Amino acid sequence: MDGYKVVNGERVFMGTLRCEFEARKKTLSCTSRGKEADDGEYTLSGDTLEGTLTINGKTRYRKIVTKKVTAPSR
């Protein structure tokens, strides 16, 4: 999965994550091995994906909550 951030309205590439989805548990595990070892653990519940990003196996760097939104029909 490719990660992007938005800066001044422009998408900026942050890096690529290797992810595995375990359907039975509805969990998504992602890792990145750049200058730091990043590990994300997320749980899918309905239309919400929620979890944490940990750096170097010990520092909780970010709590992430995303929600699927359906675009209105045109």
Summary of the structure (lengths in Angstrom):
residues: 74
radius of gyration: 13.9
end to end distance: 28.8
largest distance: 46.2
contacts: 151
relative contact order: 0.16
helix: 0%
strand: 69%
